[in-house]
Amino acid sequence: MMAAYAAASAGASVALIEQNNILGKKLLITGKGRCNVTNFASEEELISQVVTNPKFLYSAFSSFNAYDAYALFEEWGVPLKIERGNRVFPVSDRAADVRNAMKKALIKAGVQLIEDQILRISASPFVLTGSNGEYQCNKLILATGGCSYPLTGSTGDGYRFSKGLGHKVIRPAAALVPLIEEGRICKRLMGLSLKNVQLSVHDCKGKILYDDFGEMLFTHEGISGPIVLSASSHLCEEDFPCFAEIDLKPSLDEETLDRRLLRDFEEFSNKDFRNSLGKLLPKKLIPVIVEQSGILPDTKIHQITREQRDRLIHIIKHFKVKILKKGSFSEAIITSGGVDVKQIEPRTMQSKLIPGLYFAGELMDVDALTGGYNLQIAYSTGYVAGLSAAKGE
């Protein structure tokens, strides 16, 4: 959509072919239906959040950055607000408002909107064979997305088209996706959200693969939430199985946590152990912690030994979940992998192999962490591709 808008605004005659019956179907589910429009960050900050091929995006972010996107959406009549972590949302908290504004801008710019599913593409000139007809053009921008959330139309067709046009495709993989547990701990904690925790992911030899601080949650089959999704983008198939280790009280070292426990134990000295942790831990987590501590639930607080207390402190600081694998493409927010960026000119997004062919967005082998960064990649690369195609660059 951004590519079509940029090309039409530069004077080109543009048709946007969409296989869904509505434009921006995936946009409607971003940010849990609120649409995390972008991240209000500098170009360097944007680059720092890109996991795969960040240097490739320098030129695109320089041409159209987060501040440009913010200004453009407000110009289109979508008031925006900045929330924690510089995440940008529409004031209305409605993703539909963002999508509707983009569609209105496309129509105003003169873009022809065509609903059809493209089946085949040939080059020189480009001929697109669709379910409803055939289309010919001198310049073609592929912006099909990846494989994530296939029900929104991301069926991987873009990879097939790109390969058919001679391009190398790095194997697609699910990214920004929940992690699946080997066991049943998470199922018992399903729905529990944790804030301000430290997450580290270790391989079976204990090497740290990723660590982060922030929010996470337990699901019926594993763990999810912002820091878990970011962790997933740094893990490859060879890393599994692995362990997620959660520091439930990262602001307290073990000595300080021990003093805190002793104060609570003194207050509840005549109570059972299972009834003594309410001030320290979420209610849903207590039975699991009690079980893992090895201390009998009905043990009186004054009977707990120093050794047992040390074991309890260790579990609170090193709560472990064994991870079997990543979630599937149906749960993934984005796709890593895609068209090899070595075959794309970063300044214009034009193919180095076929003149007049351009790429934009998730179809390419670029992906970033959660927080509005992947949508900004879509805007920036789309804007550059559209402008370059219109100017014949």
Backbone hydrogen bonds, N-H to C=O, Kabsch-Sander energy under -0.5 kcal/mol:
donor,donor_aa,acceptor,acceptor_aa,energy
5,Y,1,M,-2.2
6,A,2,M,-2.6
7,A,3,A,-2.4
8,A,4,A,-2.4
9,S,5,Y,-2.5
10,A,6,A,-1.1
11,G,8,A,-1.7
12,A,7,A,-2.2
14,V,12,A,-0.7
16,L,112,Q,-3.0
17,I,15,A,-0.6
18,E,16,L,-0.6
18,E,114,I,-2.9
25,K,22,I,-0.5
28,L,24,G,-1.3
29,I,26,K,-1.4
30,T,26,K,-0.6
30,T,27,L,-0.9
32,K,29,I,-0.9
33,G,30,T,-0.7
34,R,31,G,-1.5
35,C,30,T,-2.7
37,V,35,C,-1.8
37,V,88,V,-1.0
38,T,88,V,-0.6
40,F,86,N,-2.9
41,A,39,N,-2.7
46,L,42,S,-2.4
47,I,43,E,-2.4
48,S,44,E,-2.0
49,Q,45,E,-0.7
49,Q,46,L,-1.2
50,V,47,I,-1.7
51,V,49,Q,-0.5
51,V,367,D,-2.1
52,T,367,D,-1.7
53,N,51,V,-0.5
56,F,53,N,-0.6
57,L,54,P,-1.6
58,Y,55,K,-1.3
61,F,57,L,-2.7
62,S,58,Y,-1.9
63,S,59,S,-1.7
64,F,60,A,-2.2
69,A,65,N,-2.1
70,Y,66,A,-2.5
71,A,67,Y,-2.2
72,L,68,D,-2.4
73,F,69,A,-2.5
74,E,70,Y,-1.9
75,E,71,A,-2.2
76,W,72,L,-1.8
77,G,74,E,-1.5
78,V,73,F,-2.2
81,K,89,F,-2.7
83,E,81,K,-0.5
83,E,87,R,-3.3
86,N,83,E,-1.3
87,R,83,E,-0.6
87,R,84,R,-0.9
88,V,38,T,-2.7
89,F,81,K,-2.4
91,V,79,P,-2.8
93,D,90,P,-1.8
95,A,33,G,-2.3
95,A,93,D,-0.5
97,D,94,R,-1.0
98,V,94,R,-0.8
98,V,95,A,-0.5
99,R,95,A,-2.2
100,N,96,A,-2.9
101,A,97,D,-1.7
102,M,98,V,-2.0
103,K,99,R,-2.3
104,K,100,N,-2.4
105,A,101,A,-2.1
106,L,102,M,-2.1
107,I,103,K,-2.3
108,K,104,K,-2.4
109,A,105,A,-1.8
110,G,107,I,-1.2
111,V,106,L,-2.5
112,Q,14,V,-2.7
113,L,111,V,-0.5
114,I,16,L,-2.8
114,I,112,Q,-0.6
116,D,18,E,-1.4
116,D,114,I,-0.8
118,I,116,D,-0.6
119,L,129,T,-3.7
120,R,129,T,-1.5
122,S,127,V,-2.1
126,F,137,C,-1.8
127,V,122,S,-2.3
128,L,135,Y,-3.3
129,T,120,R,-2.6
129,T,127,V,-0.6
130,G,128,L,-0.6
130,G,133,G,-3.3
131,S,117,Q,-1.6
135,Y,128,L,-2.6
137,C,126,F,-2.0
140,L,356,G,-2.8
142,L,140,L,-0.5
142,L,358,Y,-3.0
143,A,141,I,-0.7
149,Y,329,F,-2.3
152,T,149,Y,-2.5
153,G,150,P,-1.9
154,S,149,Y,-0.8
155,T,153,G,-1.9
156,G,146,G,-1.2
159,Y,156,G,-0.9
160,R,156,G,-1.2
161,F,157,D,-2.6
162,S,158,G,-2.4
163,K,159,Y,-2.6
164,G,160,R,-2.3
165,L,161,F,-1.3
166,G,163,K,-1.9
167,H,162,S,-2.6
170,I,168,K,-0.5
170,I,338,G,-3.4
173,A,336,S,-2.4
175,A,334,I,-2.2
176,L,229,L,-0.6
179,L,223,I,-2.4
180,I,325,K,-3.0
181,E,221,E,-2.7
182,E,322,K,-2.9
183,G,181,E,-0.8
188,R,184,R,-1.4
189,L,185,I,-1.0
190,M,187,K,-0.9
191,G,218,F,-2.7
192,L,189,L,-2.4
194,L,216,M,-3.0
197,V,214,G,-2.3
198,Q,247,D,-1.7
199,L,197,V,-0.6
199,L,212,D,-3.0
200,S,245,E,-2.4
201,V,210,Y,-3.3
202,H,243,F,-3.0
203,D,207,K,-2.4
206,G,203,D,-2.2
209,L,201,V,-3.7
210,Y,201,V,-1.3
212,D,199,L,-2.6
214,G,197,V,-2.3
216,M,194,L,-2.2
217,L,224,S,-2.3
218,F,192,L,-2.3
219,T,222,G,-3.1
223,I,179,L,-2.1
224,S,217,L,-2.8
227,I,215,E,-2.0
228,V,225,G,-0.5
229,L,225,G,-2.7
230,S,226,P,-2.1
231,A,227,I,-1.7
232,S,228,V,-2.2
233,S,229,L,-1.0
233,S,230,S,-0.5
234,H,231,A,-1.7
235,L,232,S,-1.1
239,D,236,C,-2.1
240,F,237,E,-1.4
242,C,323,I,-2.1
243,F,202,H,-2.8
244,A,321,V,-3.1
245,E,200,S,-3.4
245,E,243,F,-0.5
246,I,244,A,-0.5
246,I,319,F,-3.0
247,D,198,Q,-3.0
247,D,245,E,-0.5
248,L,246,I,-0.9
248,L,316,I,-2.5
252,L,249,K,-1.7
257,L,253,D,-2.7
258,D,254,E,-2.0
259,R,255,E,-1.8
260,R,256,T,-2.1
261,L,257,L,-2.5
262,L,258,D,-2.5
263,R,259,R,-1.9
264,D,260,R,-2.1
265,F,261,L,-3.2
266,E,262,L,-2.2
267,E,263,R,-1.8
268,F,264,D,-2.0
269,S,266,E,-1.0
271,K,268,F,-2.2
273,F,299,T,-2.4
274,R,297,P,-2.3
275,N,272,D,-1.7
276,S,273,F,-2.0
280,L,277,L,-1.3
281,L,277,L,-2.5
285,L,282,P,-1.1
286,I,282,P,-1.1
289,I,285,L,-2.2
290,V,286,I,-3.0
291,E,287,P,-2.1
292,Q,288,V,-2.4
293,S,289,I,-1.8
294,G,290,V,-0.7
294,G,291,E,-0.8
295,I,290,V,-0.7
299,T,296,L,-2.1
301,I,271,K,-2.1
302,H,269,S,-1.4
303,Q,300,K,-2.1
304,I,301,I,-1.7
309,R,305,T,-2.1
310,D,306,R,-2.5
311,R,307,E,-1.8
312,L,308,Q,-2.1
313,I,309,R,-2.4
314,H,310,D,-2.3
315,I,311,R,-1.9
316,I,312,L,-2.0
317,K,313,I,-2.1
318,H,314,H,-1.5
319,F,246,I,-2.4
320,K,318,H,-0.5
321,V,244,A,-2.5
323,I,242,C,-3.4
324,L,180,I,-2.8
325,K,180,I,-1.2
327,G,178,P,-2.3
331,E,328,S,-1.6
332,A,328,S,-1.0
333,I,175,A,-0.7
333,I,176,L,-2.0
334,I,175,A,-1.7
336,S,173,A,-3.0
338,G,170,I,-1.9
339,V,363,L,-2.5
340,D,168,K,-2.7
343,Q,340,D,-1.8
344,I,341,V,-1.7
345,E,350,Q,-3.1
348,T,345,E,-0.9
349,M,345,E,-3.2
350,Q,345,E,-0.5
351,S,357,L,-3.6
352,K,343,Q,-2.9
353,L,343,Q,-0.5
357,L,354,I,-1.7
358,Y,140,L,-2.9
359,F,349,M,-2.2
360,A,142,L,-1.7
363,L,360,A,-0.7
364,M,361,G,-1.8
365,D,339,V,-2.1
366,V,364,M,-2.3
367,D,52,T,-0.7
369,L,49,Q,-2.4
376,Q,372,G,-1.5
377,I,373,Y,-1.9
378,A,374,N,-1.8
379,Y,375,L,-2.6
380,S,376,Q,-3.0
381,T,377,I,-2.5
382,G,378,A,-2.1
383,Y,379,Y,-3.1
384,V,380,S,-2.2
385,A,381,T,-2.5
386,G,382,G,-2.7
387,L,383,Y,-2.4
388,S,384,V,-2.6
389,A,385,A,-2.4
390,A,386,G,-2.0
391,K,387,L,-1.9
392,G,388,S,-0.9
393,E,388,S,-2.6
